[in-house]
Amino acid sequence: MVANIHLSMLADFILGTMLIFLWIIRRSDRHGLYWGGAQILLAVAAGIWGLGALDLWVSALIIAVGTLGLGGYVAGTLHFCGKPIVWRHHALGWLTYAIVQTCVAAASPRLSHSLSIAMLGVVLAWCGWQLSRRRHPYLVLSTTLWLRALTNLGFSVNMFTGSNLEGLFAIGFLLKIVASFGLIHAILAENQRRIFDVLNGLGHGFLIRDAEGIVRFASEKLAASIARGSAKEMVGQHINSLAYGRTKEEGAAWFRRVIAPDAPRPCIDEVVHQHRDGREVPLEIISVPFEDRGEMHVLSQVIDISERKALEATRQRAAMLDDSTGLLNRFAFRQMLGDRLAANRGQDEVTIVLLIDIDHFKRVNDTLGHTVGDTLIKRVATRLQQLQLPQLALARFGGDEFALMFTEADPATAHDAAERFARAILLALHEPIPLSSFRISIKASIGIAFAPAHGLDPESVLSAADAAVYAAKDRGRNRHEFFDEQMGAKSRDALLIEEALQQAIANNEFQLVYQPIVDARSRRLVKVEALLRWRTPTLGFVGPDRFIPIAEDNGQIISIGTWVVQEAARQARAWHSRPEGPIRIAVNVSAAQLVDPDFIDVVDRAIADAGAAPTELEIEMTERVLINEADTVVRVIDTLHEKGLSTSLDDFGTGYSSLSYLTRFHLRTLKIDRAFVNGIDQDERSLALVRAIIAMGHSLGMSIVAEGVETENQAGILAELGCEYLQGYLFSPPVPAEKLIPNVSAA
């Protein structure tokens, strides 16, 4: 019997140690601690009982240790089942039980021990009943507890009657061993269930496959995402029955690639899965290998990326389109042109590119506002789309620039086709475009280039078309031009100039030179015209006729003009204290400067910073400025006059020469262009024209300056006609400020 007791105690200690070890591994599983401690305490109580000396004190010790063991079983079961443990109430109840048992032991130790064993059976039965309500893996453990409960009840009866207990000890030992295996089975099943619950609860599908391609686990979300019934139906199937279009050899090769030691972790693949209804769904598979009982498996996260692909497609389309017009953007057009050039390589087909630049669009933004300008661009895009030209691509490059591409199968007709389409575009844009309160007729400059004649790559062809646009602008705008090699050289020159202009002011490359304007009779210096000169380390001297148009087109003329006004004001202040008196400096300004909202502030700051007087500056403008920017210029001229500055009209006679704007603009000075002055001493018609201009200017209260005076004879005639001031090489060429002669007379 002693041996059976020892075996039973050994089983108790093994089972208790396993449970405590479970708690050590996962401290949140406190039921392991309670159960393990209870099992060991019960083993200790049984060991003390087996010693045989059952006096009152020994019985009380057995009752105390056993009661703690019973309480541990109840506490562990409550914790495992997620029920609250009210320690105060439980302790009071078990203390009452121990006192009652001790009293019974005082009267009859055998009865007391019999009741203790019976109480253990009741507790084990209650624990078994609680566990049986859990998941299936705990049925083995709960059944074992019920059997142990029955054994304990039988043991209790036999102990009271004094029957042979060896058989019951043997049965108890076997049941404890079975309980140990049941516990191991339950723990493993619980851990596996916990992992699978986590995988099922995540946002995407999961799958585990082995080296043979057999599915060992599949989540419900995976089954739903690939439309393959339930997850249980997938387990045990070969992966190829789920993966559309993949052979067993390909599946095996993929498995070897994922488990390879040098493979990336995780391994990410994109596949297209076909549902049973034929619908294809893009999937992303994120896989990691792991070893289970010596065999390699792969855990794969399967993500439906349909929404991501749709979003990427939307973003890609958006990246290819102009936000304002919905046309292709520059990047997309260039890409399509490259594809077209590659497709046409070695064939006779000609690719034709037209670049369309809206003339004077900046004026619309400056005078009517950017909202009207944006609306106008949209209307232009719509009109181009309505032409129904045989374009392969129509794009907006940004700002006021559009591009059109089409092909012509016969190279002999490419030129005529391009010209026909260019004229159609100009005609369509010239038709007035209705806006909120305006009807605007648009003019455009169109550059045309051919591939492969003008380039074999998109950059070359677009550069050729851009050079043709510049040529169309130089030749009067509202026209189209075909690219030629001379344009290419000019375009490259323009690009070099534009790039060099970026740093010209910062590098102090600009200089003002001054040409004297003298009194026609006394030849006394009264004012000078400031002329801009530019010399760069890379390009050398660049004439104003080369860089000013480029600066006007790209908007740099504003910053350059600001520098000129500031430098002229500084120089005026430097000449302020000369003995002969101040010299007025005439500064040429462009249309872009005059319509710039900050122009007046720029002039005010320049004068204030230099400490000059407003009367020492004169603003010169051309007839083209007056015609194109009439309303704005009227306000600017009046403001300049109010501030004390003078104004003059340059190159009179070379533009529109309309009396209407001379009466509208209250200019102070009129400058006769050199083209009329050159023939004044040889041509009666030129003489008559100059006489009429002088008389007209005087009638409007304007003083007259004659430009380009080169001979003494010309100077004398102009003085006799009443011209107040003379300017030209007869007196001095443009010179730096330090070389300017205070009193200039003819040599």
TASULHU-V952571 format. One record per residue. N is the residue number from 1. RES is the residue in one small letter. OMEGA is omega as a letter, one per 40 degrees, with the letter a starting at -180 (999 if undefined). D_CENTER is the distance of its C-alpha to the mean C-alpha in Angstrom with 2 decimals. Layout:
N;RES;OMEGA;D_CENTER
N;RES;OMEGA;D_CENTER
This chain:
1;m;i;82.88
2;v;i;81.56
3;a;i;79.65
4;n;i;78.01
5;i;i;77.04
6;h;i;75.51
7;l;i;73.54
8;s;i;72.30
9;m;i;71.29
10;l;i;69.49
11;a;i;67.54
12;d;a;66.70
13;f;i;65.49
14;i;a;63.37
15;l;i;61.79
16;g;i;61.27
17;t;i;59.76
18;m;a;57.28
19;l;i;56.17
20;i;i;55.77
21;f;i;53.79
22;l;i;51.45
23;w;i;50.93
24;i;a;50.36
25;i;i;47.57
26;r;a;45.87
27;r;i;46.96
28;s;i;45.71
29;d;a;48.48
30;r;i;51.26
31;h;i;53.45
32;g;i;54.06
33;l;a;55.49
34;y;a;57.66
35;w;a;58.93
36;g;i;59.52
37;g;i;61.36
38;a;a;63.43
39;q;a;64.42
40;i;i;65.56
41;l;i;67.46
42;l;i;69.23
43;a;i;70.13
44;v;i;71.58
45;a;i;73.57
46;a;i;74.92
47;g;i;75.84
48;i;i;77.78
49;w;a;79.53
50;g;i;80.50
51;l;i;82.38
52;g;a;85.11
53;a;a;86.10
54;l;i;85.28
55;d;a;86.71
56;l;a;85.20
57;w;i;82.92
58;v;i;81.55
59;s;i;81.05
60;a;i;79.18
61;l;i;76.89
62;i;a;76.24
63;i;a;75.50
64;a;a;73.08
65;v;a;71.14
66;g;i;71.15
67;t;i;69.99
68;l;i;66.99
69;g;i;66.26
70;l;i;66.51
71;g;i;64.23
72;g;i;61.69
73;y;a;61.70
74;v;a;61.19
75;a;i;58.41
76;g;a;56.57
77;t;i;56.81
78;l;a;55.62
79;h;a;52.57
80;f;a;51.78
81;c;i;52.02
82;g;a;49.78
83;k;a;52.65
84;p;i;53.34
85;i;i;55.99
86;v;a;58.14
87;w;a;59.75
88;r;a;62.39
89;h;a;63.76
90;h;a;63.67
91;a;i;65.39
92;l;a;68.08
93;g;a;68.70
94;w;i;69.03
95;l;i;71.22
96;t;i;73.52
97;y;a;73.62
98;a;i;74.55
99;i;i;77.32
100;v;a;78.78
101;q;i;78.72
102;t;i;80.41
103;c;i;83.13
104;v;a;83.66
105;a;i;83.82
106;a;a;86.53
107;a;a;88.63
108;s;a;87.76
109;p;a;85.43
110;r;a;85.46
111;l;a;84.37
112;s;a;81.63
113;h;i;80.18
114;s;i;80.50
115;l;i;78.56
116;s;i;75.85
117;i;i;75.37
118;a;i;75.37
119;m;i;72.76
120;l;i;70.57
121;g;i;70.97
122;v;a;69.93
123;v;i;66.83
124;l;i;65.91
125;a;i;66.46
126;w;i;64.24
127;c;i;61.48
128;g;i;61.84
129;w;i;61.61
130;q;a;58.40
131;l;a;56.80
132;s;i;57.93
133;r;i;55.67
134;r;a;52.62
135;r;a;51.02
136;h;a;53.17
137;p;a;53.04
138;y;i;54.96
139;l;i;57.84
140;v;a;59.42
141;l;a;59.31
142;s;i;60.55
143;t;i;63.37
144;t;i;64.42
145;l;i;64.57
146;w;i;66.74
147;l;i;69.09
148;r;i;69.26
149;a;i;70.06
150;l;i;72.93
151;t;i;74.14
152;n;i;74.16
153;l;i;76.09
154;g;i;78.62
155;f;i;78.75
156;s;a;79.42
157;v;a;82.33
158;n;i;83.84
159;m;a;83.51
160;f;a;85.46
161;t;i;88.12
162;g;i;88.30
163;s;i;87.54
164;n;a;86.18
165;l;a;82.52
166;e;a;81.77
167;g;i;80.45
168;l;i;78.11
169;f;i;76.77
170;a;i;76.13
171;i;i;74.31
172;g;i;72.25
173;f;a;71.33
174;l;a;70.15
175;l;i;68.13
176;k;i;66.37
177;i;i;65.49
178;v;i;64.18
179;a;i;62.24
180;s;i;60.62
181;f;i;59.44
182;g;i;58.38
183;l;i;56.33
184;i;i;54.65
185;h;a;53.93
186;a;a;52.53
187;i;i;50.29
188;l;i;48.89
189;a;i;48.38
190;e;i;46.78
191;n;i;44.32
192;q;i;43.48
193;r;a;43.15
194;r;i;40.92
195;i;a;38.57
196;f;i;38.59
197;d;i;38.08
198;v;a;35.00
199;l;i;33.65
200;n;a;34.60
201;g;i;33.01
202;l;a;29.55
203;g;a;26.83
204;h;a;27.14
205;g;i;30.10
206;f;a;32.00
207;l;i;34.67
208;i;i;37.12
209;r;i;39.01
210;d;a;41.71
211;a;a;42.62
212;e;a;44.59
213;g;a;41.66
214;i;i;43.20
215;v;i;40.99
216;r;i;42.10
217;f;i;39.75
218;a;i;37.41
219;s;a;35.68
220;e;i;36.10
221;k;i;32.40
222;l;i;32.45
223;a;i;35.42
224;a;a;33.71
225;s;i;30.49
226;i;i;32.48
227;a;a;35.27
228;r;i;38.10
229;g;a;40.38
230;s;i;40.81
231;a;a;39.83
232;k;i;43.56
233;e;a;44.11
234;m;a;41.52
235;v;a;43.11
236;g;i;45.62
237;q;i;44.19
238;h;a;43.01
239;i;a;39.27
240;n;i;39.74
241;s;i;40.99
242;l;a;37.56
243;a;a;35.31
244;y;i;35.53
245;g;a;36.36
246;r;i;36.92
247;t;i;40.36
248;k;i;42.07
249;e;i;41.81
250;e;i;38.05
251;g;i;37.84
252;a;i;40.06
253;a;i;38.08
254;w;i;34.86
255;f;i;36.77
256;r;i;38.08
257;r;a;34.66
258;v;a;33.27
259;i;i;36.32
260;a;a;36.58
261;p;a;36.73
262;d;a;34.01
263;a;i;31.64
264;p;i;28.21
265;r;e;28.19
266;p;i;26.88
267;c;a;27.11
268;i;i;24.33
269;d;i;25.14
270;e;i;23.95
271;v;i;26.82
272;v;a;27.67
273;h;i;30.39
274;q;i;32.80
275;h;a;34.36
276;r;i;38.04
277;d;i;37.38
278;g;a;35.57
279;r;a;32.05
280;e;a;29.53
281;v;i;26.91
282;p;a;24.27
283;l;i;24.82
284;e;a;23.36
285;i;i;26.27
286;i;a;25.96
287;s;i;29.43
288;v;i;31.49
289;p;i;35.22
290;f;a;37.93
291;e;i;41.70
292;d;i;44.04
293;r;i;47.76
294;g;i;47.48
295;e;i;45.48
296;m;i;41.85
297;h;i;39.56
298;v;i;35.87
299;l;a;33.84
300;s;i;30.94
301;q;a;28.26
302;v;a;27.57
303;i;i;24.37
304;d;a;24.02
305;i;i;20.51
306;s;a;21.19
307;e;i;18.68
308;r;i;15.95
309;k;i;16.99
310;a;i;17.15
311;l;i;13.64
312;e;i;12.46
313;a;i;14.83
314;t;i;13.62
315;r;i;9.99
316;q;i;11.78
317;r;i;14.09
318;a;i;11.65
319;a;a;10.13
320;m;a;13.86
321;l;i;14.99
322;d;a;15.47
323;d;a;14.56
324;s;a;17.96
325;t;a;20.37
326;g;i;19.05
327;l;i;20.23
328;l;i;18.65
329;n;a;16.51
330;r;a;17.59
331;f;a;15.72
332;a;i;17.24
333;f;i;20.55
334;r;i;20.81
335;q;i;20.21
336;m;i;22.86
337;l;i;25.16
338;g;i;25.00
339;d;a;25.89
340;r;i;28.67
341;l;i;30.09
342;a;a;30.22
343;a;a;31.94
344;n;a;34.43
345;r;a;35.39
346;g;i;39.15
347;q;a;39.72
348;d;a;41.26
349;e;a;38.56
350;v;i;36.99
351;t;a;33.37
352;i;i;33.31
353;v;i;30.39
354;l;i;30.72
355;l;a;28.53
356;i;a;29.18
357;d;a;28.80
358;i;a;29.94
359;d;i;32.70
360;h;i;32.59
361;f;a;29.54
362;k;i;28.83
363;r;i;32.12
364;v;i;30.99
365;n;a;28.05
366;d;a;30.40
367;t;a;33.30
368;l;i;32.00
369;g;a;28.59
370;h;i;24.98
371;t;i;25.29
372;v;i;28.18
373;g;i;26.40
374;d;i;23.43
375;t;i;26.07
376;l;i;27.98
377;i;i;25.13
378;k;i;24.74
379;r;i;28.53
380;v;i;28.61
381;a;i;26.10
382;t;a;28.32
383;r;i;31.40
384;l;i;30.18
385;q;a;29.38
386;q;a;32.86
387;l;i;34.60
388;q;i;34.41
389;l;a;34.48
390;p;a;34.29
391;q;i;30.73
392;l;a;28.69
393;a;i;25.54
394;l;a;24.92
395;a;i;21.82
396;r;a;20.72
397;f;a;19.61
398;g;a;18.68
399;g;a;21.18
400;d;a;24.53
401;e;i;24.32
402;f;i;24.66
403;a;a;25.51
404;l;i;27.84
405;m;i;28.86
406;f;a;31.91
407;t;i;34.56
408;e;a;38.29
409;a;a;40.53
410;d;a;43.39
411;p;a;42.70
412;a;a;45.80
413;t;a;44.32
414;a;a;40.77
415;h;a;41.73
416;d;a;43.43
417;a;i;40.65
418;a;i;38.01
419;e;i;40.36
420;r;a;41.10
421;f;i;37.46
422;a;i;36.78
423;r;i;39.76
424;a;i;38.66
425;i;a;35.29
426;l;i;37.08
427;l;a;39.58
428;a;a;37.01
429;l;a;35.05
430;h;i;38.32
431;e;a;39.21
432;p;i;38.47
433;i;a;35.23
434;p;i;35.88
435;l;a;33.63
436;s;i;34.42
437;s;a;37.41
438;f;i;37.31
439;r;a;38.03
440;i;i;36.43
441;s;a;37.49
442;i;i;34.79
443;k;a;35.68
444;a;i;33.61
445;s;a;33.91
446;i;i;33.33
447;g;a;33.14
448;i;i;34.13
449;a;a;33.79
450;f;i;35.03
451;a;e;34.05
452;p;a;35.55
453;a;a;37.83
454;h;i;35.24
455;g;i;32.89
456;l;i;32.03
457;d;a;28.28
458;p;a;25.62
459;e;a;25.39
460;s;a;29.17
461;v;i;29.57
462;l;i;26.91
463;s;i;28.39
464;a;i;31.81
465;a;i;30.82
466;d;i;29.27
467;a;i;32.57
468;a;i;34.46
469;v;i;32.52
470;y;i;33.60
471;a;i;37.11
472;a;i;37.11
473;k;a;36.17
474;d;a;38.84
475;r;i;41.43
476;g;i;41.13
477;r;a;37.94
478;n;a;38.14
479;r;i;38.93
480;h;i;37.69
481;e;i;38.29
482;f;a;38.31
483;f;i;37.06
484;d;a;39.75
485;e;i;39.91
486;q;i;41.01
487;m;a;37.84
488;g;i;35.90
489;a;i;37.68
490;k;i;37.15
491;s;i;33.43
492;r;i;33.11
493;d;i;35.19
494;a;i;32.99
495;l;i;29.85
496;l;i;31.76
497;i;a;32.95
498;e;i;29.57
499;e;a;28.17
500;a;i;31.31
501;l;a;31.17
502;q;a;27.98
503;q;a;30.16
504;a;a;33.55
505;i;a;33.95
506;a;a;32.74
507;n;i;35.16
508;n;a;38.05
509;e;i;38.63
510;f;i;39.77
511;q;i;43.40
512;l;i;45.43
513;v;a;48.87
514;y;i;51.42
515;q;a;53.99
516;p;i;56.98
517;i;a;58.07
518;v;i;61.79
519;d;a;64.40
520;a;a;66.16
521;r;a;69.64
522;s;a;69.51
523;r;i;66.76
524;r;i;65.40
525;l;a;61.70
526;v;i;60.09
527;k;i;56.38
528;v;i;53.92
529;e;i;50.92
530;a;a;47.89
531;l;a;46.37
532;l;i;43.15
533;r;a;43.32
534;w;i;40.65
535;r;a;41.31
536;t;i;38.66
537;p;a;39.28
538;t;a;37.68
539;l;a;38.79
540;g;i;41.95
541;f;i;43.16
542;v;a;40.94
543;g;i;42.77
544;p;i;41.48
545;d;i;41.89
546;r;a;39.21
547;f;a;36.56
548;i;i;37.03
549;p;i;35.92
550;i;i;32.77
551;a;i;32.03
552;e;a;32.69
553;d;a;30.32
554;n;i;27.30
555;g;a;28.09
556;q;a;29.33
557;i;i;32.77
558;i;a;31.98
559;s;i;31.62
560;i;i;34.49
561;g;i;36.66
562;t;i;36.05
563;w;a;37.28
564;v;i;40.32
565;v;a;41.32
566;q;a;41.03
567;e;i;43.04
568;a;i;45.65
569;a;i;46.14
570;r;i;46.59
571;q;i;49.15
572;a;i;50.94
573;r;i;51.43
574;a;i;52.78
575;w;a;55.36
576;h;a;56.21
577;s;i;59.23
578;r;a;60.84
579;p;a;64.57
580;e;a;64.28
581;g;a;61.77
582;p;i;58.03
583;i;i;56.39
584;r;a;53.99
585;i;i;50.89
586;a;a;49.42
587;v;i;45.66
588;n;i;44.06
589;v;a;40.90
590;s;i;38.61
591;a;a;37.69
592;a;i;34.12
593;q;a;35.63
594;l;a;38.04
595;v;i;35.55
596;d;a;33.14
597;p;a;33.45
598;d;a;33.78
599;f;a;36.59
600;i;i;39.47
601;d;i;37.87
602;v;i;37.34
603;v;i;41.04
604;d;a;42.17
605;r;a;40.30
606;a;a;41.56
607;i;a;45.13
608;a;a;44.95
609;d;a;43.40
610;a;a;46.00
611;g;a;48.87
612;a;i;49.95
613;a;i;51.70
614;p;a;50.06
615;t;a;53.18
616;e;i;52.41
617;l;i;49.36
618;e;a;49.39
619;i;i;46.43
620;e;i;46.92
621;m;a;45.19
622;t;i;45.85
623;e;a;47.08
624;r;i;43.79
625;v;a;42.07
626;l;a;44.72
627;i;a;44.47
628;n;a;40.70
629;e;a;39.89
630;a;a;43.17
631;d;a;42.34
632;t;a;40.04
633;v;i;42.43
634;v;a;45.41
635;r;a;43.83
636;v;a;42.77
637;i;i;46.27
638;d;i;48.01
639;t;i;45.91
640;l;i;46.65
641;h;i;50.32
642;e;a;50.31
643;k;i;48.97
644;g;i;51.71
645;l;i;49.95
646;s;i;51.50
647;t;i;49.94
648;s;i;50.99
649;l;a;50.37
650;d;i;49.93
651;d;a;51.15
652;f;i;53.10
653;g;a;54.45
654;t;a;51.71
655;g;a;49.55
656;y;i;50.52
657;s;a;53.36
658;s;i;53.53
659;l;a;55.98
660;s;a;53.98
661;y;i;51.13
662;l;i;53.61
663;t;a;55.23
664;r;a;51.96
665;f;a;50.53
666;h;a;52.87
667;l;a;52.40
668;r;a;54.92
669;t;i;55.26
670;l;a;55.39
671;k;a;54.97
672;i;a;56.78
673;d;a;54.94
674;r;a;56.65
675;a;i;57.07
676;f;a;59.85
677;v;a;61.38
678;n;a;61.93
679;g;a;64.54
680;i;a;66.22
681;d;a;69.33
682;q;a;69.75
683;d;a;68.59
684;e;a;70.16
685;r;i;67.24
686;s;i;64.81
687;l;a;67.32
688;a;a;67.63
689;l;i;63.90
690;v;i;63.45
691;r;a;66.42
692;a;a;64.81
693;i;a;61.45
694;i;i;63.25
695;a;i;65.34
696;m;i;62.38
697;g;i;60.44
698;h;i;63.45
699;s;i;64.00
700;l;i;60.52
701;g;a;61.23
702;m;i;59.06
703;s;a;60.06
704;i;i;59.81
705;v;i;58.44
706;a;a;59.33
707;e;i;56.92
708;g;i;57.93
709;v;a;61.51
710;e;a;62.94
711;t;i;66.72
712;e;i;69.32
713;n;i;70.62
714;q;a;67.26
715;a;a;67.15
716;g;i;70.67
717;i;a;70.11
718;l;i;66.97
719;a;i;68.86
720;e;i;71.68
721;l;i;69.29
722;g;i;68.12
723;c;a;64.72
724;e;a;64.01
725;y;a;61.65
726;l;i;61.24
727;q;i;58.45
728;g;a;58.62
729;y;i;59.62
730;l;a;63.22
731;f;i;62.32
732;s;i;59.38
733;p;i;56.24
734;p;a;52.97
735;v;i;53.33
736;p;a;51.53
737;a;a;52.53
738;e;i;54.88
739;k;a;56.90
740;l;a;57.40
741;i;a;61.16
742;p;i;62.12
743;n;a;64.86
744;v;i;64.30
745;s;a;67.21
746;a;i;67.84
747;a;999;69.25
